[in-house]
Amino acid sequence: MKNCDVVIIGAGIVGLSITDWLLSKNINAYCLEKAAPGTGQSAGRVRIFRYLHQDSSQIVLAKEARAGWHAWETRFNTKLLTETGRLSFGHNLEPKLNRVNSVHAAAQLLPYNQWQQLTKSHSLIKAKALYEHNAGSLRADVAINTLATVRREHVIKAEAYTVQNQGSGVVVESSMGQWQASKAIIAAGAATAGLAQSAGIPIAIETRLHCRLTFATNTAHFIPVISDSSGIYDEAMYGAPIDDGSYVLGLSRKQDNLEPAQLASLPNVRERIIRYAAAALPSLTSTVTDERLCTATYLSGRNDDAFGLFSNGNVHAFAGNNVFKFAPVIGNFISAAMLRDTS
């Protein structure tokens, strides 16, 4: 039996951020992860940092998170956020601009010739764009590896099976034996709903499989982060540059992600991404250098970017989608909410 103040389950970016924050407050916390840190829902080399969200409160959170990423860069002496800017193409750009600028005031609507000149990029998406100046690419793998290394004595390779309230604390049954703690936080991606259920916390989650392809590029032309829902090339797509000069693309709509039973359709998804790359982004070569099939978890009945903290007694569970960008602040918020709940 092992004892500590808080057990965190899941060493993705959220679980590691929580662990880091709690330890910084001298709270004895341990993070259990059945595989290597960052190989589940947080897997991959890059994530997008953006301000634009349906919920204005998430724009506020993104603004705070940007400061958090820069603070981590200073603390760890490593580059984590490359502010390439982000171009959004599609309909109803004016309301989106107003929503961003009501909080952040660093976005513009630009015609093709202006954003092309500003970003020095080469793209055949010849349309007006919403340009977010301080958006960009996050070095996801570097962030995970840095946090896991800094807190390595408190990241334990163990699979959690059940989490239950017991008396004034919690008990976690794991492959490394039983853990007893005052509190538990479940941040285990696709496994969160099942573990939360063992603690009497029902969470309605939809799980989808999301394919991302990485392309080699012609380095003579740079491409910033993009989000294309214009329909010019018949797809809704996002893309982001990687620090080695390659570029990642993926379909951006929830309905284009596959349910587990639809895995036979994966070759068609790959072909759609490759076809879009050839038509819209001539700076990309036809060479696919990497592929990721990631798990995305959506809160049922909520918008695609929704997330939440669910609680029962001393057990708390975090679930949602597209949260990597918020990592430097969301771990603080979850931890603080858990501690406020302490009687």
Long-range contacts (C-beta under 8 A, 24 or more apart in sequence): 1-177, 1-178, 1-179, 1-180, 2-30, 2-176, 2-177, 2-178, 2-179, 2-180, 3-179, 3-180, 3-181, 4-28, 4-29, 4-30, 4-179, 4-180, 4-181, 5-29, 5-181, 5-182, 5-183, 6-30, 6-181, 6-182, 6-183, 6-184, 6-185, 6-338, 7-31, 7-32, 7-163, 7-170, 7-172, 7-179, 7-181, 7-183, 7-184, 7-185, 8-32, 8-184, 8-185, 8-187, 9-160, 9-163, 9-172, 9-184, 9-185, 9-186, 9-187, 9-188, 9-195, 10-40, 10-186, 10-187, 10-188, 10-189, 10-191, 10-192, 11-37, 11-38, 11-148, 11-155, 12-37, 12-38, 12-40, 12-41, 12-42, 12-144, 12-187, 12-188, 12-189, 13-38, 13-42, 13-140, 13-143, 13-144, 13-147, 13-323, 13-324, 13-327, 14-42, 14-187, 14-318, 14-323, 14-327, 14-330, 14-331, 14-334, 15-185, 15-187, 15-188, 16-144, 16-147, 16-148, 16-151, 16-155, 16-331, 17-147, 17-327, 17-328, 17-330, 17-331, 17-332, 18-185, 18-187, 18-331, 18-334, 18-335, 19-147, 19-151, 19-154, 19-155, 19-331, 20-147, 20-150, 20-151, 20-331, 21-331, 21-332, 21-335, 22-335, 23-151, 23-154, 25-335, 29-154, 30-154, 30-155, 30-156, 30-179, 31-151, 31-154, 31-155, 31-156, 32-156, 32-158, 32-159, 32-160, 32-172, 32-174, 32-176, 32-179, 33-155, 33-156, 33-157, 33-158, 34-157, 34-158, 34-159, 34-160, 34-175, 35-157, 37-144, 37-145, 37-147, 37-148, 37-155, 38-140, 38-141, 38-144, 38-145, 38-148, 40-188, 40-189, 40-190, 40-191, 40-295, 41-189, 41-190, 41-294, 41-295, 41-296, 41-297, 42-140, 42-144, 42-189, 42-324, 43-292, 43-294, 44-140, 44-141, 44-212, 44-248, 44-292, 44-294, 45-139, 45-140, 45-141, 45-214, 45-242, 45-248, 45-290, 46-137, 46-138, 46-139, 46-140, 46-240, 46-241, 46-242, 46-248, 47-137, 47-138, 47-140, 47-240, 47-324, 47-325, 48-86, 48-135, 48-136, 48-137, 48-138, 48-225, 48-238, 48-240, 48-325, 49-81, 49-83, 49-135, 49-136, 49-137, 49-138, 49-325, 50-86, 50-132, 50-135, 50-225, 50-227, 50-325, 51-100, 51-103, 51-104, 51-106, 51-107, 51-132, 51-134, 51-135, 52-86, 52-88, 52-96, 52-99, 52-100, 52-107, 52-130, 52-132, 52-227, 53-305, 54-303, 54-305, 55-303, 55-305, 55-306, 56-99, 56-102, 56-103, 58-305, 58-326, 59-99, 59-100, 59-102, 59-103, 59-104, 60-103, 61-326, 61-329, 61-330, 62-104, 62-325, 62-326, 63-103, 63-104, 64-329, 65-325, 65-326, 65-327, 65-328, 65-329, 65-330, 66-134, 67-328, 68-327, 68-328, 68-329, 69-138, 69-327, 69-328, 71-328, 72-143, 72-146, 72-328, 76-146, 76-150, 78-142, 78-146, 79-139, 79-142, 79-243, 80-138, 80-139, 80-142, 80-143, 80-146, 81-136, 81-137, 81-138, 81-139, 82-136, 82-137, 82-138, 82-139, 82-241, 82-243, 83-133, 83-134, 83-135, 83-136, 84-119, 84-135, 84-136, 84-137, 84-222, 84-224, 84-225, 84-241, 85-118, 85-119, 85-131, 85-132, 85-133, 85-134, 85-135, 85-136, 85-224, 85-225, 86-131, 86-132, 86-135, 86-136, 86-224, 86-225, 86-226, 86-227, 87-115, 87-119, 87-125, 87-129, 87-130, 87-131, 87-224, 87-225, 87-226, 87-227, 88-129, 88-130, 88-131, 88-132, 88-226, 88-227, 88-228, 88-229, 89-125, 89-127, 89-128, 89-129, 89-226, 89-227, 89-228, 89-229, 89-230, 89-232, 90-227, 90-228, 90-229, 90-230, 90-231, 91-229, 91-230, 93-128, 93-129, 93-130, 96-130, 97-130, 100-130, 100-132, 104-132, 104-134, 106-132, 106-133, 106-134, 107-131, 107-132, 107-133, 108-133, 119-222, 119-224, 120-222, 121-221, 121-222, 121-223, 121-224, 121-283, 122-221, 122-222, 122-223, 122-282, 122-283, 123-223, 123-226, 123-280, 123-281, 123-282, 123-283, 124-279, 124-280, 124-281, 124-282, 125-226, 125-228, 125-230, 125-232, 125-233, 125-280, 126-232, 127-230, 127-232, 135-225, 136-224, 136-225, 137-225, 137-240, 137-241, 137-242, 137-243, 138-324, 138-325, 139-243, 140-324, 143-327, 160-186, 160-188, 160-195, 161-198, 162-195, 162-198, 162-199, 163-195, 163-196, 163-198, 163-199, 163-315, 164-198, 164-199, 164-315, 165-199, 165-200, 165-312, 165-313, 165-314, 165-315, 168-314, 169-314, 170-199, 170-313, 170-314, 170-315, 182-314, 182-342, 183-314, 183-315, 183-316, 183-338, 183-342, 184-314, 184-315, 184-316, 185-316, 185-317, 185-318, 185-334, 185-335, 185-338, 186-315, 186-316, 186-317, 186-318, 187-317, 187-318, 187-334, 189-295, 189-297, 190-295, 190-297, 192-297, 192-317, 192-318, 192-319, 193-297, 193-319, 195-317, 196-310, 196-315, 196-317, 196-319, 199-312, 199-313, 199-315, 199-317, 200-312, 200-313, 200-315, 201-310, 201-311, 201-312, 201-315, 201-317, 203-299, 203-310, 203-317, 203-319, 204-299, 204-300, 204-301, 205-297, 205-298, 205-299, 205-300, 205-319, 206-297, 206-298, 206-299, 206-300, 207-259, 207-260, 207-295, 207-296, 207-297, 207-298, 208-254, 208-257, 208-258, 208-259, 208-295, 208-296, 208-298, 209-257, 209-258, 209-259, 209-260, 209-262, 209-263, 209-266, 209-293, 209-294, 209-295, 209-296, 210-250, 210-251, 210-257, 210-258, 210-293, 210-294, 210-295, 210-296, 211-250, 211-251, 211-258, 211-266, 211-269, 211-270, 211-273, 211-291, 211-292, 211-293, 211-294, 212-248, 212-249, 212-250, 212-291, 212-292, 212-294, 213-248, 213-249, 213-250, 213-270, 213-273, 213-274, 213-277, 213-288, 213-290, 213-291, 214-242, 214-246, 214-247, 214-248, 214-249, 214-288, 214-289, 214-290, 214-291, 214-292, 215-246, 215-247, 215-248, 215-249, 215-277, 215-284, 215-285, 215-286, 215-287, 215-288, 215-289, 216-245, 216-246, 216-284, 216-285, 216-287, 216-289, 217-245, 217-246, 217-247, 217-283, 217-284, 217-285, 218-282, 218-283, 218-284, 218-285, 219-245, 220-283, 221-282, 221-283, 222-283, 223-247, 223-281, 223-283, 223-284, 227-252, 228-252, 228-280, 232-280, 233-276, 233-279, 233-280, 234-276, 235-272, 235-276, 237-273, 237-276, 237-280, 239-281, 246-289, 246-290, 247-281, 247-283, 247-284, 248-290, 249-273, 249-276, 249-277, 249-281, 249-284, 254-296, 254-298, 254-304, 257-296, 266-293, 296-321, 297-321, 309-334, 309-337, 311-341, 316-341
